[in-house]
Amino acid sequence: MRSSRHAEKIEVTAIRSSHELFRNYLSLKYRIFVEELGWQLPSNHRLGLADTDSYDSHSTLYIACCSDDGNPIGIFRATPIQPAIFPYSGLLKKYLSPEKLSISRDKICVLTSLAVQPPWRGRAVSFRGEQLTAAKCLLWTVIDDIRNSGLEACLLTAVQGVSVAFFQHAGAYRLAEQYILPNFSVQVRDLVILVNDCERFAELNSYLRLSCKPRALNNAELTSQWYLRRRDRT
């Protein structure tokens, strides 16, 4: 959505070796998931930091910051599935089959920890010449990076309501009906984004269409698309 109205600019960065950015990532994770949402995540409460978990070193971590002052706004994490690395495998691995998602495991990642500070939620910011929310800027960056790395799909579990709607409006397909997430007592739904499904992004007028270059889907992507579109109609 373009607009001439002024909006603050933000930058989304993949955290590589910056200790400061990684500390900001853990700080935001603590403030939003532990303090605000009350999740029982292993943390250093004295420092106000979530603990590093077993997936962080195998993932690409993202942080959104205000361009003017560098203050952190939001975070996101993308973890490629590997033989011994599969976040939420107990919930998500059942979808990886020839009858459902036939895409190879080594072409799939799991998205987790999308979070934006309260003052920035629903607030338009300037990013890539568009005015979007910080959460959309994070998702757009992550999907582009995943596509450019050769991966083909992203699995995620989202809280029922605004969170599920956010991902579905962007182009995610639902994989299952809502259910209660064990240990957290919240209603969630499993979703998947086919990162090369430009047709889907265009149909929904999603901002993800803006950087999706149409190409012929491979057989695994086509089979998965057919299954997901059939589910959408039921």
N, C-alpha and C positions, 0 to 999 in steps of 0.2 A: 504494500500500500504506500504510494508516494504522497507526499504532502509538502507544502511550502512552509508549514508551521515549524518553528524552531524546536528541535529536540536534542537533548544531550547525546553526544557520541559515546559509544562504548567500544572496547576492543575485546575480542575473545582469543585467548592464548592457550596453546597446548603446553602444559608444564613439562619441561624436559629436565633441566638440571638446576633450576632456580630454587634454592632453599627458601627464599622469602615467599615466592608464589606457592610453594608446597605448604608452607606453614599457614598462609592465608586460606588455602583450600581446606586444611584440617580445622582451622578456626571457624570457617563458615559452616562446615559440616557439623561441628559441635553446636554452634549457636542455633541452627535451624532444626536439625534432627533431634538433638538431645534436649536443649533448653526449650525450644518452641513446641516441638511435637511430642516430647517426652519419651523418645525411643531409648531403649536401654543398650546403647552402643558402648563398647569399651572406650574409655576416655580418660584424659588427665584433667580432672575437674579444676584443679588448682590453676593450671595454665589455660583452661578453656579450649582444649584441643581434643578432637577425636583421635583415637589411636590409629596408626597405620595398620591396615589389615592385609591379609595374605594375597589380595588381588591387586593392590596398588602398584606394586613393582612390575606387574604384568599388563598394566593398563595404560591408556593415554588419559591423563587427567586434564580437564579444561577449567579455566577460570575466566569469568567476564569481569572487566574492570572499567570504571569510568575513565574516559580519555583525558579529562581535565586534571584530575587529582590522583588517579591510579587506585582509588578505593575499590576494593573487591565488591562485586554485586551478586555473582552467582557462580555455581559450579556444576560439573557434569563429569561422568566417567564412562569410557568405552573399553571393554575387555574382550579381546578376541578369544574365542574358544580354542583351547589347546588340550592335549590328552589329559593333563591333570589340573587344568584351569577352566572352570565353568561355573560362574556365579549363578546361584539359584538353580543349580542343575536338578535338584529334587522336584522343582516346579516346572522346569522348561524342557528337560530332555525328552519328555514324552511326545513333543511335537516334531522331533527330528526323525522322520520316517519317509519312505518313498510315497506313502499315501497322503502325507500332509506336507511338511517342508522337505523337499527332496534335495535341497541345497546342501552341499558338503559341509560338515562341521567346521572345517578350516576356512570356510568362506563366511562364517557367521560371527558376530560379536554380541555381547550383552551390554545394554545400557543401564546404568544405575546412577543414583545420587544426584539427580537433577534437582537443584534447589536455588531459589532466588531470595534475596533479602526482602522483607516485607515492604519497605518503602518503594521498591522497584517493581513490584508485581503489578502487572496490567498497565504499566507505564510505558508510553512510547519512547523509544530511543532511536538514534540515527545509526544505521549499520548498512554498509554496502549500498548506499544511496536509497535505502528504504527506511520506513519508520515502522518498527516492530517492537515487541516486548523483548526483554532480556532473555527470557526462556526460549523464545523463537530464535534469537540470534545464536544461542548456545546449540540448539538442535540443528540449525542450518549448518553451522560450522562443523559439527561432529559428523553429520551425514555426508558432507562433501569430503571430509578427510577419509571416512570409511570407504567411500566409493573410489577415491583416488588411490587407496592402498590395495584395491583389488577385491575387497570383501563385497558381499552381495546382499546380506540381510542383517537386521538388528532385532534381537529379542529384548523384551522388557516387560516388567510387571508394574502397572500403574494403579494408583488408588482410584477407586470408583468415584465418578463425579467429574470435577473440573479437570483433574489430571488425565483421566482417560479421554475426555473430550478434546483436550489440548493435542494429544498425540493422534487421535483419529482425524481431527480436522487437518492435521499436517499431512496425513497419508497412511497412517498405520492401519493395519487390518486387525480385527479381533481374532484371537485363537480359541477363546473359551468364554463361557459365561462367568459372571462375577462369583467370587468365593471369598472366604475369610482367610487372610494370611496368617499362618500359624505363628504364635508368639507375639503378634502385634494387634490382633483383634480389630483389623480394619478390612473393609471390603475392597478387593482388588480385581484386576482383570489382566490376563496375559495378552500381549500384543506383539506384532511384528511389522517392521518396515522393510520393504524390498527397495533397496537404495537406487536401483536402476529402473524402477517402475515409473518412468516419466509420464506415462498415460494416466496413471492413478493421480499423480500430483496435479496434472493439468485438469482432470475432471473435477477435482476438489478446489481448483484455483488456489492451491497451496503455494506458499512462498518457496517451498523446496523445488518447484518447477523451474525457478529462475536460473538455477545452475545445473539442472539435469539435462544432459545432452542425449537425445533419443538415439538408441541403438537397438539392434535386434537382441532380444533376450535369449539366453541359452536354454537348453531343454529343461534343466533343473529349475531355472527361474520361471519358465513358462508353466511347468507343472505346478509349482508352488502358487503362482498367480491364479491359475485355474481353480485350485482348491480353495484359496482364500476368497476369491470372488463368489464362488458358490456358497461359502459360509455367509458372506455378506447378504445374500439374498434370502437366507432362511431366518 
